[in-house]
Amino acid sequence: MAKMIKKNYLLAPGPTPVPIDVLLEGARDTIHHRTPQFKKIYEDAVSGTKKVFKTENDLFILASSGTGAMEMAVTNIVNPGEKVIVCSVGKFGERWLELAKTFGAEIVLIEREYGDFYTPEMVEKALNDNPDAVAVLTTLSETSTGTVMDIEGISKVVKRAGKLIAVDGISGLVAEPLLTDEWGLDIVVSGSQKGFMLPPGLAFISFSKEAVEKAKNTKSTSFYFNLKKYLKDPLPWTPAVNLIYQQSLAVKMLLEEGMENVWARHELMGKATREAIKAMGLELFSRRPGNVLTSVKVPEGVDGGKIVSIMRDEYGVTIAGGQGTMKGNIFRIAHLGYMSDYDVVIALTSLEKVLRRLGFKVEFGTGARVAMEIFEEEGA
């Protein structure tokens, strides 16, 4: 029997695939970060990233993962003992909760089960019940479930209450529309290894004028992530020079495609994946699914861990399993960043093959056919 070579395909929600040109950009000579030459590259990277964020606010590039930017958000706008409203429907809402606890905040928790979502009305009630809260911590796309929140609507109620809103846009930014200035978002954080089509290692964070003013009156308990230092010098520490080369190029690529087109591409891939999954007789997990990834319930009698491991180790197609309480109960197929219709089809055909092997009945081509029909209808 002929043995096929194994090619690798990455459809996890981070790290995501990186274009070859972006990878090669990182191979350029490393230059000193205090030179005029690097300053120009850095300024170009910041300017382009602001356009992706849809903001004129201060924006900083950090040498950290996205969690570093989340930490910077909390420690600079919340004094120990001040009250914050934390919204959580999954692993990364829980990340906000852990950070708020770490920095001594008094916490009001809006919590729903994994796969569910919270609404502007829930946030409004929490604000009315807690007029002394200083900020609301929210998530655009809950990566552990693929659930997307109504950040525009939530921001409206937060702004009416005169409070600050911080948004985890680590996986959601780029894939989902997010208009930082138009929606009045005070802090938005993101990371390089998701929709930005970059290797891991950079985080991005924007601060509104109101957030900056709050930070000036907050006793930050962080040395590395102290906003006051970044306001004096946007590069207070040695930056990730070669990653910033890559950032400058990646945002140019996104802006050349056009953010509206980027959002539409992700929307189409998300729609095709969801409809294909349903056609295969599987059930979606999220009650408000978005275009970052599709979370799927593991069918009864099938080992969820084996779906992920066989696809990855034998077929070279990497998707993600469930996190936290959902481990073994769901799997997640990302359609995020440097991906196209054919990436989606590869994931679906590989999934069909594994499901058949594990005893779940599905005809070959069921999901791929539905996905390709949707792509054709949309002119992809």
N, C-alpha and C positions, 0 to 999 in steps of 0.2 A: 504494500500500500504506500502510495506516495505521501511523503511528509511535507507539509507546506511550511515555508518560512513564516516566522512570526513578526509582523510589523506592530508597532505600538501606537495606540490611539488614546489620547488623554481627554476624558469627558468627566472629570471630577470638578467640583466647584472651587477649586483652588488647591495647589497651583493649576493654572490653565495653560494651554499651548501658547508658545511664543513664536512669532514670525521669525524666519531665518534672518531677515535684514536687521531685526531688533537684536537678535542674539549676536550677530556679527558686530553691531555697533558697540557692544560691550567689550569687544576684543581690541579696541583702539588703545593706544598708549595712555596710561594713567598720568594725568598732569596734576600739578599742585593746585589745591583748592583755593588758595589765596591769590591766584593770578587773574589778570583781566580776562584771559582766554576762558578760564572756567567760569568766571562770574557771568560772562555772556551766555554760556551754555545753560547755567543754572537759571538765569532770568528767562531764557526762552522756555525752559521746562516749566517754570512757575506760571508764566503767561499762558502757555497752552493748557496747563492743568486747570487754571481758573476758567478757561472757556469750556472745558468739559464739565466743571462744577456749575457752570452758569452763574458766576459770581465775580464781583469786583472787590470782595472782602480780602483781608489779609489771608494768605495761604502759605503754609510751610510744608516743606518736604523733610520727612524724618527718616533717619536710618533705623528702622524698626519694622516690626510687623504691624498690622492694623490695630492690634490690641494696645500698642504703645500710643497710638493716636487717641484711642478711647481713654486711656489713662490720663493723657494730657488734657483731654476735655474735662474730666471729673476734677482733677486736682487743681485746675486753674479757675473753676467757677463755683466750687463748693467748699466752703470752710467746714472744718469738723463741727458737727452739731447742727448744721443747716439742713433743712428738709428738702429732699428731692423726690419726684415721682418717677418711678422706674416701671417701664412697660416691658413685659416678658411673655413670649409665647414659645420659647425654645432655648437652645443652648447659648445663643448669643445675646438674647435678652438677659439671660442669667449672667452673662459676662458683665453687663452693666451693673447688675445687682452686686456681684462680687467686688467690683471696683468701688461702688458706692460704700459698701461695708468697709473695705480696706482703708478708705480715706475718712472714715468716721462720720458719714452723713446719717441723718435720720431719714429712714426710708418709708415711703408709701408705695406699696407694690400693687400694680395692676397686672394680674397674672391670669392667663388662660392656658388650657392644655396644649400640648404640642399639636400642630396642625391647624389650630384655631387662630383667630386674629382679634385685635382690639380696635375699638372704634373711636372717632372723635367724641362721641357722647360719653363714653367711659372716661376719657381723659378729662372732659369738661366737668364731670361729676367729682372726680378726684381733686381737680383744681378748686372747685367750689367748696369742697369739704376741707381743703387744706390751703387757705389763702396765704399762709406763711411759707409755702414751698418756693424755692428759688429757681428751680429748673425741672424740665421733663426730659427724660432720657429714653429715646425711641430707636427703632430699627426699621430701615426701609425694606430690606429683604432678609427674613430669618433664614440663614443658610442651612440650618439643621432640618428645615421642613420645606423650603421653597415658598413660604408664605410671604406675600407682600402687603404692607400696611398702607393705609390712606394718609400719607405724610402731609399732603397738602391740606386735607381737612383737619387733621390733628393740629397742624401749625396754626390754623386760623383760631382755634379755641385757646391755644396757648398764648397767642399774641393778644387776644382780647383780654386775657387775664394779666397781661403785662409781665409774663415770665419768659425765661430763656428756654429754647428747645435745642437739644443736641441729637443728631441723627447718625446712627451707624449705617453708613453707606458702603461698607467694605465689599460686600458681594453685589449689592443692588445698583450702585452707581455705574453708569455706562449701559447696563442692560435695561434698566428701568428709567423712565423720565424722572428727573429730579432738578428742580429749578431753585437753586439756593436762594438767590436774591428775591425772585418773584414770590416765593412762598414764605419769605421771612425767616429762613432757617439760620439760627445763630451759630451753630457749630455743625459741620459735616465732616466726617472722617471716612477715609477709604484706604485701600491697600493696593500694592502694585500687582499682586499675583492673581487678580480676578479679571475684571473686564478691561483693565488697562493693557493686557497682553504682555506682561513683563514677568521676569523671575521674581521670586519672593525677596523681600529685603527693604522695601520702601513703604512708608505710610504717608498719607496726605491729610491735612487738617486745615479747615478754614474757620475764621472767627469774625463774626459781625462786630460792628463798632460797640454795640451793647455788651457783647460777650467780652470784648477787650476791656471795657470800663469795669465790668464785674471782676475780671481777673486782676485788675490793678488794685482792687480792694479785697482780694482774697489772699490768704497766706498759703501759698502753694507748698505742699509737703513733698514736692519732687524737686530734685536738683537738675536732672537731665531734661525733664519735660516742663521746666518753668517758663511760661509764656513771656514773662518779663525779659528773660535773656534773649529770646527769639525776636522780640520787638526791637531790641538794641542792635542785634546782629542776626539775620535769618539763618546764618550758618555758625552757631556758637560752638559746634563740635565738628570734628572731621566728618564730612559727608561721604556717602557711598558714591564716589566719583563716577565709576563706570556704569553703575545703575542709573545715574542721572543722565549720562549720555543716552542710555536706552529710553529713559522716560521722555526726553526731549523728542526723540524720533517717534515713539509710540503715540504720543498725543498729536503729533503732526498727522500721522496716519489716520487717527480717529477723526480729526477735524477735516481732513481731505474727504473722507467718506461722508462727513456731515452727521452731527449728533442725531438729527431726526431720522436719518437713514440707518444709523447704528441702532437706535431704539426699534425701528420698524423691522430690522433684520432679526433682532432678538425676539420680538413679538411673534414673528412668523415661525421661527424655530421652536419657540415655546408652544405655540398652537399646534404645530404639526406633531410634536412629541406627545402632547397630552391626548390628542385625538387618536394617535397610533396606539398608545398604551390602552385606551379604552376599547379600541377595536380588537386588541389581543385578549380581551377578557380580564384585564387587570383593573384594579381600582386605584384612583388617585388618592393621595393621603391628605394633601392640603385643602382646606376649605376656601382659601383665597389664593390660588396658585399664581405665580408670576412667571417671568421670562428668564430668570437666572438659571433655574433648574426645575426638573420635574421629580417630585417625590412620589413613590409608588408603594402601596402596601404589598408585602410579601404574601403570595397566595398560600392558602392553608395547605399544610402537608409538604411545603417546600422549605429547605434550609436557606434562609436569607443570606447567611455568611457565605455559603457556597456559590450563590449567584455572583457575588462580587469577586470572590477569589478565583473561580474558574474563568470568568470573563477576563480578569487581569492576567493571571499566571499562565493560562493555556492559550487564550485567544488574543492577548495583548490589548484588550479594550478595558481601560480603567474607568470605572464609575465609582460611586461612593456608597457606603452602607449608612445605616442610621447612627445618630449620635445620642448620647445620654440614654434616656429611657426608651428610645426608639431603636437601639442597637439590635439588629436581627429581625426587626419588625418591618422596616422599610428599606428601600434602596433609592438612590438619587442619581439621576442622569442630568448632567449639566449641559447647557447650550449657551455658553458664556465666553465672551471674548473672541479670540481668533478661531471661530468655528463657522461652518457653513452647512448647507443642506445635506451634503454627503457625510459629514461627521454624524449627523443625526441618524441617517440611514444605517451607517455602520453600527452604531450603538444598538439600534433596534434589531437588526438581523443577528447580531451576536447574542443579544438577550433572548431572542426566539430559540436560538440553537441551545443555549444553556438551559432554558426552561424545559424544552423537550427532553433534554438529557436528565433533568431532575424530576421528570414525571408529570409536568404540567402540559396539557394538550393545547397546542397552538400550531396552526399551519404556517409553514415557511412563507414569508413574504407578506403576512397579514398586516403587520405594523408598517413595514416599509412601503407597501402599496398605498396605504392611507396617507402616509407622510408625503410621498411623491406626488400624489394627486393634489394635496394642499399646496405644495410648492409650485406645481404647474399652474394651478388656478391663480396663484398670486404672481405668476410670471418670473419665479425664481429660477 
